[in-house]
Amino acid sequence: MTFRLTRIDDRFALVDANGGWHDLDRLASGMDQSVLPEASMLHELSGSLDASPADGTLAEALADGRVGVPVPTPRNSLAVGLNYGDHAAESNIDAPTSPLVFTKFPSCIVAGDSDVHLNAEHADWEVELVVVIGSETRNVSAGDAWSHVFGLTIGQDISDRALQFAAKPPHFDLGKSRDTYGPMGPVVVSTDGFTDHTDLAITCDINGERQQDGRTSEMLFDVPALIEYLSGILTLMPGDVIFTGTPSGVGAAQTPPRFLRAGDVITSTIEGIGTITNRCV
Ligand code: ZN
């Protein structure tokens, strides 16, 4: 049974098909709130959610600011640049022939609906599918890769373009890792929760105006290819996350370039997962 995991008041919760949330510790007492739960347990518990009353609705919890990052702080938080051909083209950079990987330092990751503290003149938006790793993953082939995925969530790879390209050659890490530049959430959905988890509509609106509109099937290096590549270099651990790149439509590529300003509202949506909304301050 599909699970939808979130965290409410810093505690794990499962979200049912009607949008109600259930405190995980009430369903399975003795939860370690600092460690990613076993996917097998979540699949099983999700089958019995209808039998217990919900503790509230996710929508209310979001409105009340009670929803946090859906997984504990990842040990590693990796991201992939230029992973959609149309975004590479709009950036006037040749499409990479091997994955272009950088770090979003875990300290930049905040709850899905958090405010983004701009702190820079050239902050830009990038909606991304985020993969959460579910088990120790080392030297895994593409064919086995999905079995190591805990679930999928929505991320914003907010990018300070000036800082990203301040050095030559450019270093992406710092420009992508300012505090609050990694909103993620609101739920992690297990891969059996989609009609086709390899082909999801992905969009980003600024102040209600559509900027990005793509499909995750357009990735140059798909999720299995990324996991095969990365796990051949470093061991991925439960709770590690991979931001998988963004489709075209970022602000820096517009004429003239457009950057985020205080008061702007970023709305990022992925089919089958939901929406995150970030206010720029
Ligand atoms: Zn990105």
py3Dmol code that shows the C-alpha trace and the ligand (Angstrom):
import py3Dmol

protein = """\
ATOM      1  CA  MET A   1       0.000   0.000   0.000  1.00  0.00           C
ATOM      2  CA  THR A   2       1.281   3.441  -0.949  1.00  0.00           C
ATOM      3  CA  PHE A   3       2.573   5.596   1.907  1.00  0.00           C
ATOM      4  CA  ARG A   4       2.707   9.374   2.185  1.00  0.00           C
ATOM      5  CA  LEU A   5       5.097  10.366   4.985  1.00  0.00           C
ATOM      6  CA  THR A   6       5.362  13.817   6.501  1.00  0.00           C
ATOM      7  CA  ARG A   7       6.468  15.389   9.762  1.00  0.00           C
ATOM      8  CA  ILE A   8       4.109  17.415  11.905  1.00  0.00           C
ATOM      9  CA  ASP A   9       5.354  19.135  15.077  1.00  0.00           C
ATOM     10  CA  ASP A  10       8.706  17.385  14.484  1.00  0.00           C
ATOM     11  CA  ARG A  11       7.079  13.933  14.594  1.00  0.00           C
ATOM     12  CA  PHE A  12       6.527  11.492  11.752  1.00  0.00           C
ATOM     13  CA  ALA A  13       2.995  11.215  10.430  1.00  0.00           C
ATOM     14  CA  LEU A  14       1.305   9.251   7.660  1.00  0.00           C
ATOM     15  CA  VAL A  15      -1.199  10.993   5.394  1.00  0.00           C
ATOM     16  CA  ASP A  16      -4.242   9.006   4.304  1.00  0.00           C
ATOM     17  CA  ALA A  17      -6.106   9.104   0.987  1.00  0.00           C
ATOM     18  CA  ASN A  18      -8.472  11.775   2.318  1.00  0.00           C
ATOM     19  CA  GLY A  19      -5.693  14.141   3.380  1.00  0.00           C
ATOM     20  CA  GLY A  20      -5.907  13.258   7.079  1.00  0.00           C
ATOM     21  CA  TRP A  21      -2.696  12.812   9.051  1.00  0.00           C
ATOM     22  CA  HIS A  22      -1.974  10.138  11.620  1.00  0.00           C
ATOM     23  CA  ASP A  23       0.824  10.392  14.200  1.00  0.00           C
ATOM     24  CA  LEU A  24       3.136   7.487  13.421  1.00  0.00           C
ATOM     25  CA  ASP A  25       4.080   6.906  17.048  1.00  0.00           C
ATOM     26  CA  ARG A  26       0.418   6.306  17.873  1.00  0.00           C
ATOM     27  CA  LEU A  27       0.295   3.624  15.153  1.00  0.00           C
ATOM     28  CA  ALA A  28       3.652   2.044  16.029  1.00  0.00           C
ATOM     29  CA  SER A  29       4.824   3.127  19.465  1.00  0.00           C
ATOM     30  CA  GLY A  30       8.504   3.549  20.189  1.00  0.00           C
ATOM     31  CA  MET A  31       9.322   5.432  16.981  1.00  0.00           C
ATOM     32  CA  ASP A  32      12.814   6.879  16.800  1.00  0.00           C
ATOM     33  CA  GLN A  33      11.982  10.353  15.525  1.00  0.00           C
ATOM     34  CA  SER A  34      15.538  10.956  14.305  1.00  0.00           C
ATOM     35  CA  VAL A  35      15.813   8.020  11.886  1.00  0.00           C
ATOM     36  CA  LEU A  36      13.964   7.377   8.644  1.00  0.00           C
ATOM     37  CA  PRO A  37      11.337   4.664   9.349  1.00  0.00           C
ATOM     38  CA  GLU A  38      11.460   1.357   7.478  1.00  0.00           C
ATOM     39  CA  ALA A  39       9.506   1.605   4.235  1.00  0.00           C
ATOM     40  CA  SER A  40       8.052  -1.888   4.741  1.00  0.00           C
ATOM     41  CA  MET A  41       6.472  -0.797   8.031  1.00  0.00           C
ATOM     42  CA  LEU A  42       5.013   2.331   6.443  1.00  0.00           C
ATOM     43  CA  HIS A  43       3.526   0.331   3.557  1.00  0.00           C
ATOM     44  CA  GLU A  44       1.873  -1.993   6.067  1.00  0.00           C
ATOM     45  CA  LEU A  45       0.571   0.730   8.410  1.00  0.00           C
ATOM     46  CA  SER A  46      -0.817   2.715   5.465  1.00  0.00           C
ATOM     47  CA  GLY A  47      -3.175  -0.165   4.739  1.00  0.00           C
ATOM     48  CA  SER A  48      -4.887   0.280   8.107  1.00  0.00           C
ATOM     49  CA  LEU A  49      -5.180   4.086   8.302  1.00  0.00           C
ATOM     50  CA  ASP A  50      -8.893   3.992   7.507  1.00  0.00           C
ATOM     51  CA  ALA A  51      -9.484   2.085  10.729  1.00  0.00           C
ATOM     52  CA  SER A  52      -8.270   4.931  12.953  1.00  0.00           C
ATOM     53  CA  PRO A  53      -9.476   8.538  13.156  1.00  0.00           C
ATOM     54  CA  ALA A  54      -7.095  11.134  11.727  1.00  0.00           C
ATOM     55  CA  ASP A  55      -5.346  13.571  14.064  1.00  0.00           C
ATOM     56  CA  GLY A  56      -6.151  16.414  11.671  1.00  0.00           C
ATOM     57  CA  THR A  57      -5.876  17.353   8.030  1.00  0.00           C
ATOM     58  CA  LEU A  58      -2.614  18.018   6.250  1.00  0.00           C
ATOM     59  CA  ALA A  59      -4.118  21.182   4.754  1.00  0.00           C
ATOM     60  CA  GLU A  60      -4.809  22.602   8.222  1.00  0.00           C
ATOM     61  CA  ALA A  61      -1.382  21.584   9.491  1.00  0.00           C
ATOM     62  CA  LEU A  62       0.217  23.324   6.511  1.00  0.00           C
ATOM     63  CA  ALA A  63      -1.839  26.467   7.112  1.00  0.00           C
ATOM     64  CA  ASP A  64      -0.783  26.420  10.777  1.00  0.00           C
ATOM     65  CA  GLY A  65       2.919  26.059   9.930  1.00  0.00           C
ATOM     66  CA  ARG A  66       3.193  22.704  11.717  1.00  0.00           C
ATOM     67  CA  VAL A  67       4.596  20.682   8.784  1.00  0.00           C
ATOM     68  CA  GLY A  68       8.362  20.235   8.724  1.00  0.00           C
ATOM     69  CA  VAL A  69      10.883  18.606   6.414  1.00  0.00           C
ATOM     70  CA  PRO A  70       9.373  15.164   5.726  1.00  0.00           C
ATOM     71  CA  VAL A  71      12.619  13.249   6.390  1.00  0.00           C
ATOM     72  CA  PRO A  72      15.305  13.775   9.058  1.00  0.00           C
ATOM     73  CA  THR A  73      18.327  15.851   8.086  1.00  0.00           C
ATOM     74  CA  PRO A  74      20.082  13.922   5.315  1.00  0.00           C
ATOM     75  CA  ARG A  75      23.719  12.958   5.757  1.00  0.00           C
ATOM     76  CA  ASN A  76      24.263  13.758   2.084  1.00  0.00           C
ATOM     77  CA  SER A  77      22.206  16.107  -0.044  1.00  0.00           C
ATOM     78  CA  LEU A  78      23.198  15.874  -3.690  1.00  0.00           C
ATOM     79  CA  ALA A  79      21.896  17.789  -6.669  1.00  0.00           C
ATOM     80  CA  VAL A  80      22.204  17.483 -10.415  1.00  0.00           C
ATOM     81  CA  GLY A  81      22.724  20.486 -12.677  1.00  0.00           C
ATOM     82  CA  LEU A  82      21.563  20.865 -16.268  1.00  0.00           C
ATOM     83  CA  ASN A  83      19.656  17.566 -16.201  1.00  0.00           C
ATOM     84  CA  TYR A  84      16.951  18.649 -18.643  1.00  0.00           C
ATOM     85  CA  GLY A  85      17.997  19.395 -22.212  1.00  0.00           C
ATOM     86  CA  ASP A  86      15.785  22.460 -22.568  1.00  0.00           C
ATOM     87  CA  HIS A  87      17.257  23.963 -19.373  1.00  0.00           C
ATOM     88  CA  ALA A  88      20.831  23.344 -20.562  1.00  0.00           C
ATOM     89  CA  ALA A  89      19.924  25.031 -23.843  1.00  0.00           C
ATOM     90  CA  GLU A  90      18.368  28.099 -22.169  1.00  0.00           C
ATOM     91  CA  SER A  91      21.502  28.354 -19.993  1.00  0.00           C
ATOM     92  CA  ASN A  92      23.699  28.395 -23.135  1.00  0.00           C
ATOM     93  CA  ILE A  93      25.705  25.466 -21.787  1.00  0.00           C
ATOM     94  CA  ASP A  94      26.303  22.226 -23.679  1.00  0.00           C
ATOM     95  CA  ALA A  95      24.239  19.362 -22.264  1.00  0.00           C
ATOM     96  CA  PRO A  96      26.517  17.394 -19.902  1.00  0.00           C
ATOM     97  CA  THR A  97      27.865  14.043 -21.093  1.00  0.00           C
ATOM     98  CA  SER A  98      28.142  12.784 -17.515  1.00  0.00           C
ATOM     99  CA  PRO A  99      26.007  13.929 -14.555  1.00  0.00           C
ATOM    100  CA  LEU A 100      26.924  17.398 -13.272  1.00  0.00           C
ATOM    101  CA  VAL A 101      26.696  16.890  -9.518  1.00  0.00           C
ATOM    102  CA  PHE A 102      26.969  19.394  -6.705  1.00  0.00           C
ATOM    103  CA  THR A 103      26.024  19.591  -3.036  1.00  0.00           C
ATOM    104  CA  LYS A 104      23.137  21.399  -1.479  1.00  0.00           C
ATOM    105  CA  PHE A 105      24.474  21.461   2.055  1.00  0.00           C
ATOM    106  CA  PRO A 106      21.905  19.852   4.373  1.00  0.00           C
ATOM    107  CA  SER A 107      21.783  23.073   6.404  1.00  0.00           C
ATOM    108  CA  CYS A 108      19.867  24.783   3.563  1.00  0.00           C
ATOM    109  CA  ILE A 109      16.986  22.290   3.674  1.00  0.00           C
ATOM    110  CA  VAL A 110      13.798  23.637   5.203  1.00  0.00           C
ATOM    111  CA  ALA A 111      10.141  22.641   5.316  1.00  0.00           C
ATOM    112  CA  GLY A 112       8.275  22.700   2.017  1.00  0.00           C
ATOM    113  CA  ASP A 113       6.249  25.825   2.730  1.00  0.00           C
ATOM    114  CA  SER A 114       9.026  27.798   4.455  1.00  0.00           C
ATOM    115  CA  ASP A 115       9.760  31.416   3.656  1.00  0.00           C
ATOM    116  CA  VAL A 116      12.825  31.903   1.470  1.00  0.00           C
ATOM    117  CA  HIS A 117      15.153  34.529   2.963  1.00  0.00           C
ATOM    118  CA  LEU A 118      16.575  36.034  -0.202  1.00  0.00           C
ATOM    119  CA  ASN A 119      19.837  37.537   1.168  1.00  0.00           C
ATOM    120  CA  ALA A 120      20.984  38.066  -2.420  1.00  0.00           C
ATOM    121  CA  GLU A 121      20.211  40.134  -5.500  1.00  0.00           C
ATOM    122  CA  HIS A 122      20.141  37.252  -7.943  1.00  0.00           C
ATOM    123  CA  ALA A 123      18.073  34.498  -6.339  1.00  0.00           C
ATOM    124  CA  ASP A 124      16.361  32.236  -8.863  1.00  0.00           C
ATOM    125  CA  TRP A 125      13.825  29.397  -8.736  1.00  0.00           C
ATOM    126  CA  GLU A 126      14.265  25.746  -9.822  1.00  0.00           C
ATOM    127  CA  VAL A 127      11.498  23.231  -9.138  1.00  0.00           C
ATOM    128  CA  GLU A 128      12.908  19.699  -8.810  1.00  0.00           C
ATOM    129  CA  LEU A 129      11.868  16.145  -8.141  1.00  0.00           C
ATOM    130  CA  VAL A 130      13.724  15.007  -5.014  1.00  0.00           C
ATOM    131  CA  VAL A 131      14.586  11.331  -4.532  1.00  0.00           C
ATOM    132  CA  VAL A 132      14.850  10.052  -0.945  1.00  0.00           C
ATOM    133  CA  ILE A 133      17.123   7.016  -0.530  1.00  0.00           C
ATOM    134  CA  GLY A 134      15.699   4.186   1.586  1.00  0.00           C
ATOM    135  CA  SER A 135      18.539   1.735   2.112  1.00  0.00           C
ATOM    136  CA  GLU A 136      22.320   1.519   2.078  1.00  0.00           C
ATOM    137  CA  THR A 137      23.144   1.933  -1.613  1.00  0.00           C
ATOM    138  CA  ARG A 138      26.595   1.076  -2.919  1.00  0.00           C
ATOM    139  CA  ASN A 139      27.539   0.071  -6.487  1.00  0.00           C
ATOM    140  CA  VAL A 140      23.911  -0.398  -7.482  1.00  0.00           C
ATOM    141  CA  SER A 141      23.062  -0.964 -11.135  1.00  0.00           C
ATOM    142  CA  ALA A 142      20.414   1.139 -12.844  1.00  0.00           C
ATOM    143  CA  GLY A 143      18.216  -1.938 -13.056  1.00  0.00           C
ATOM    144  CA  ASP A 144      18.149  -2.281  -9.259  1.00  0.00           C
ATOM    145  CA  ALA A 145      18.125   1.431  -8.462  1.00  0.00           C
ATOM    146  CA  TRP A 146      14.409   2.020  -7.864  1.00  0.00           C
ATOM    147  CA  SER A 147      14.366  -0.664  -5.152  1.00  0.00           C
ATOM    148  CA  HIS A 148      16.696   1.594  -3.114  1.00  0.00           C
ATOM    149  CA  VAL A 149      14.378   4.594  -3.379  1.00  0.00           C
ATOM    150  CA  PHE A 150      12.290   5.319  -0.282  1.00  0.00           C
ATOM    151  CA  GLY A 151      10.054   7.794  -2.066  1.00  0.00           C
ATOM    152  CA  LEU A 152       9.724  11.033  -3.987  1.00  0.00           C
ATOM    153  CA  THR A 153       9.093  14.581  -2.871  1.00  0.00           C
ATOM    154  CA  ILE A 154       9.149  18.164  -4.180  1.00  0.00           C
ATOM    155  CA  GLY A 155      12.137  20.463  -3.791  1.00  0.00           C
ATOM    156  CA  GLN A 156      13.131  23.977  -4.725  1.00  0.00           C
ATOM    157  CA  ASP A 157      16.789  24.387  -5.641  1.00  0.00           C
ATOM    158  CA  ILE A 158      16.851  28.128  -4.972  1.00  0.00           C
ATOM    159  CA  SER A 159      20.006  29.463  -6.576  1.00  0.00           C
ATOM    160  CA  ASP A 160      22.043  32.626  -6.024  1.00  0.00           C
ATOM    161  CA  ARG A 161      23.238  33.006  -9.627  1.00  0.00           C
ATOM    162  CA  ALA A 162      25.887  35.617  -8.825  1.00  0.00           C
ATOM    163  CA  LEU A 163      27.443  33.402  -6.151  1.00  0.00           C
ATOM    164  CA  GLN A 164      27.041  30.256  -8.278  1.00  0.00           C
ATOM    165  CA  PHE A 165      29.175  31.784 -11.034  1.00  0.00           C
ATOM    166  CA  ALA A 166      31.405  34.006  -8.837  1.00  0.00           C
ATOM    167  CA  ALA A 167      34.470  31.798  -9.253  1.00  0.00           C
ATOM    168  CA  LYS A 168      35.990  30.434 -12.433  1.00  0.00           C
ATOM    169  CA  PRO A 169      35.401  27.595 -13.022  1.00  0.00           C
ATOM    170  CA  PRO A 170      32.054  28.007 -11.295  1.00  0.00           C
ATOM    171  CA  HIS A 171      31.322  26.316  -7.964  1.00  0.00           C
ATOM    172  CA  PHE A 172      27.661  25.560  -7.603  1.00  0.00           C
ATOM    173  CA  ASP A 173      27.644  24.400  -3.965  1.00  0.00           C
ATOM    174  CA  LEU A 174      27.634  27.704  -2.090  1.00  0.00           C
ATOM    175  CA  GLY A 175      25.313  29.481  -4.514  1.00  0.00           C
ATOM    176  CA  LYS A 176      22.771  26.700  -3.985  1.00  0.00           C
ATOM    177  CA  SER A 177      23.166  26.439  -0.208  1.00  0.00           C
ATOM    178  CA  ARG A 178      22.282  29.750   1.361  1.00  0.00           C
ATOM    179  CA  ASP A 179      20.107  29.288   4.442  1.00  0.00           C
ATOM    180  CA  THR A 180      16.484  28.443   3.464  1.00  0.00           C
ATOM    181  CA  TYR A 181      17.439  27.792  -0.198  1.00  0.00           C
ATOM    182  CA  GLY A 182      16.321  24.148  -0.073  1.00  0.00           C
ATOM    183  CA  PRO A 183      12.575  23.914   0.673  1.00  0.00           C
ATOM    184  CA  MET A 184      11.412  20.285   0.509  1.00  0.00           C
ATOM    185  CA  GLY A 185       8.084  18.539   1.118  1.00  0.00           C
ATOM    186  CA  PRO A 186       5.321  18.394   2.086  1.00  0.00           C
ATOM    187  CA  VAL A 187       5.156  14.586   1.852  1.00  0.00           C
ATOM    188  CA  VAL A 188       7.373  11.775   0.608  1.00  0.00           C
ATOM    189  CA  VAL A 189       5.327   9.427  -1.556  1.00  0.00           C
ATOM    190  CA  SER A 190       6.383   5.816  -2.119  1.00  0.00           C
ATOM    191  CA  THR A 191       6.974   4.990  -5.773  1.00  0.00           C
ATOM    192  CA  ASP A 192       3.930   2.686  -5.954  1.00  0.00           C
ATOM    193  CA  GLY A 193       1.768   5.772  -5.430  1.00  0.00           C
ATOM    194  CA  PHE A 194       1.931   6.932  -9.046  1.00  0.00           C
ATOM    195  CA  THR A 195       0.501   5.726 -12.336  1.00  0.00           C
ATOM    196  CA  ASP A 196       4.051   6.056 -13.714  1.00  0.00           C
ATOM    197  CA  HIS A 197       6.631   7.336 -11.222  1.00  0.00           C
ATOM    198  CA  THR A 198       9.110   7.933 -14.061  1.00  0.00           C
ATOM    199  CA  ASP A 199       6.912  10.449 -15.887  1.00  0.00           C
ATOM    200  CA  LEU A 200       5.433  13.165 -13.666  1.00  0.00           C
ATOM    201  CA  ALA A 201       4.233  16.644 -14.598  1.00  0.00           C
ATOM    202  CA  ILE A 202       6.424  19.265 -12.866  1.00  0.00           C
ATOM    203  CA  THR A 203       5.605  22.982 -12.776  1.00  0.00           C
ATOM    204  CA  CYS A 204       6.636  26.202 -11.072  1.00  0.00           C
ATOM    205  CA  ASP A 205       4.602  29.420 -10.881  1.00  0.00           C
ATOM    206  CA  ILE A 206       5.799  32.821  -9.654  1.00  0.00           C
ATOM    207  CA  ASN A 207       2.951  34.963  -8.306  1.00  0.00           C
ATOM    208  CA  GLY A 208       0.505  32.673 -10.088  1.00  0.00           C
ATOM    209  CA  GLU A 209       2.232  32.945 -13.463  1.00  0.00           C
ATOM    210  CA  ARG A 210       3.524  29.708 -15.002  1.00  0.00           C
ATOM    211  CA  GLN A 211       7.320  29.749 -15.471  1.00  0.00           C
ATOM    212  CA  GLN A 212       8.327  26.084 -15.654  1.00  0.00           C
ATOM    213  CA  ASP A 213       6.277  23.292 -17.169  1.00  0.00           C
ATOM    214  CA  GLY A 214       7.954  19.958 -17.817  1.00  0.00           C
ATOM    215  CA  ARG A 215       7.854  16.236 -17.235  1.00  0.00           C
ATOM    216  CA  THR A 216      10.332  14.238 -15.149  1.00  0.00           C
ATOM    217  CA  SER A 217      10.682  11.780 -18.041  1.00  0.00           C
ATOM    218  CA  GLU A 218      12.656  14.524 -19.837  1.00  0.00           C
ATOM    219  CA  MET A 219      15.694  14.126 -17.542  1.00  0.00           C
ATOM    220  CA  LEU A 220      18.944  13.589 -19.434  1.00  0.00           C
ATOM    221  CA  PHE A 221      20.142  11.231 -16.677  1.00  0.00           C
ATOM    222  CA  ASP A 222      17.119   9.517 -15.190  1.00  0.00           C
ATOM    223  CA  VAL A 223      16.836   8.452 -11.553  1.00  0.00           C
ATOM    224  CA  PRO A 224      18.278   4.939 -12.095  1.00  0.00           C
ATOM    225  CA  ALA A 225      21.219   6.370 -14.056  1.00  0.00           C
ATOM    226  CA  LEU A 226      21.905   8.922 -11.312  1.00  0.00           C
ATOM    227  CA  ILE A 227      21.795   6.287  -8.561  1.00  0.00           C
ATOM    228  CA  GLU A 228      24.070   3.949 -10.528  1.00  0.00           C
ATOM    229  CA  TYR A 229      26.526   6.789 -11.116  1.00  0.00           C
ATOM    230  CA  LEU A 230      26.492   8.203  -7.575  1.00  0.00           C
ATOM    231  CA  SER A 231      26.473   4.874  -5.725  1.00  0.00           C
ATOM    232  CA  GLY A 232      29.568   3.839  -7.662  1.00  0.00           C
ATOM    233  CA  ILE A 233      31.387   6.767  -6.071  1.00  0.00           C
ATOM    234  CA  LEU A 234      29.920   7.119  -2.576  1.00  0.00           C
ATOM    235  CA  THR A 235      27.618   5.028  -0.412  1.00  0.00           C
ATOM    236  CA  LEU A 236      24.142   6.515  -0.253  1.00  0.00           C
ATOM    237  CA  MET A 237      22.380   6.032   3.071  1.00  0.00           C
ATOM    238  CA  PRO A 238      18.731   6.024   4.183  1.00  0.00           C
ATOM    239  CA  GLY A 239      17.444   9.572   4.227  1.00  0.00           C
ATOM    240  CA  ASP A 240      20.012  10.915   1.768  1.00  0.00           C
ATOM    241  CA  VAL A 241      18.390  13.047  -0.920  1.00  0.00           C
ATOM    242  CA  ILE A 242      19.073  13.756  -4.586  1.00  0.00           C
ATOM    243  CA  PHE A 243      17.683  16.895  -6.235  1.00  0.00           C
ATOM    244  CA  THR A 244      17.349  15.689  -9.814  1.00  0.00           C
ATOM    245  CA  GLY A 245      17.526  18.917 -11.810  1.00  0.00           C
ATOM    246  CA  THR A 246      15.074  21.432 -13.204  1.00  0.00           C
ATOM    247  CA  PRO A 247      13.259  21.923 -16.512  1.00  0.00           C
ATOM    248  CA  SER A 248      13.509  25.157 -18.517  1.00  0.00           C
ATOM    249  CA  GLY A 249      11.934  28.418 -17.418  1.00  0.00           C
ATOM    250  CA  VAL A 250      14.282  29.738 -14.729  1.00  0.00           C
ATOM    251  CA  GLY A 251      14.531  33.485 -14.207  1.00  0.00           C
ATOM    252  CA  ALA A 252      18.175  33.864 -15.231  1.00  0.00           C
ATOM    253  CA  ALA A 253      17.337  32.659 -18.758  1.00  0.00           C
ATOM    254  CA  GLN A 254      14.632  35.257 -19.352  1.00  0.00           C
ATOM    255  CA  THR A 255      15.149  38.452 -21.333  1.00  0.00           C
ATOM    256  CA  PRO A 256      15.817  40.544 -19.344  1.00  0.00           C
ATOM    257  CA  PRO A 257      16.787  38.166 -16.534  1.00  0.00           C
ATOM    258  CA  ARG A 258      14.254  38.037 -13.723  1.00  0.00           C
ATOM    259  CA  PHE A 259      15.168  37.347 -10.130  1.00  0.00           C
ATOM    260  CA  LEU A 260      13.151  36.790  -6.984  1.00  0.00           C
ATOM    261  CA  ARG A 261      12.058  39.822  -5.000  1.00  0.00           C
ATOM    262  CA  ALA A 262      10.623  40.134  -1.493  1.00  0.00           C
ATOM    263  CA  GLY A 263       6.919  39.373  -1.652  1.00  0.00           C
ATOM    264  CA  ASP A 264       7.168  36.963  -4.565  1.00  0.00           C
ATOM    265  CA  VAL A 265       5.361  33.661  -4.068  1.00  0.00           C
ATOM    266  CA  ILE A 266       6.840  30.484  -5.569  1.00  0.00           C
ATOM    267  CA  THR A 267       4.385  27.636  -6.173  1.00  0.00           C
ATOM    268  CA  SER A 268       5.962  24.295  -7.106  1.00  0.00           C
ATOM    269  CA  THR A 269       3.858  21.288  -8.045  1.00  0.00           C
ATOM    270  CA  ILE A 270       4.625  17.692  -8.973  1.00  0.00           C
ATOM    271  CA  GLU A 271       1.906  15.331 -10.122  1.00  0.00           C
ATOM    272  CA  GLY A 272       0.990  12.771  -7.476  1.00  0.00           C
ATOM    273  CA  ILE A 273       2.924  14.483  -4.678  1.00  0.00           C
ATOM    274  CA  GLY A 274       1.329  17.898  -4.234  1.00  0.00           C
ATOM    275  CA  THR A 275       2.461  21.492  -3.993  1.00  0.00           C
ATOM    276  CA  ILE A 276       4.886  23.569  -1.955  1.00  0.00           C
ATOM    277  CA  THR A 277       4.457  27.320  -1.621  1.00  0.00           C
ATOM    278  CA  ASN A 278       7.275  29.648  -0.637  1.00  0.00           C
ATOM    279  CA  ARG A 279       7.051  33.323   0.132  1.00  0.00           C
ATOM    280  CA  CYS A 280      10.188  35.358  -0.495  1.00  0.00           C
ATOM    281  CA  VAL A 281      11.197  37.682   2.327  1.00  0.00           C
TER     282      VAL A 281
END
"""
ligand_1 = """\
1
ZN
Zn 18.888 22.669 -9.674
"""
view = py3Dmol.view(width=600, height=400)
view.addModel(protein, "pdb")
view.setStyle({"model": 0}, {"cartoon": {"style": "trace"}})
view.addModel(ligand_1, "xyz")
view.setStyle({"model": 1}, {"stick": {}})
view.zoomTo()
view.show()
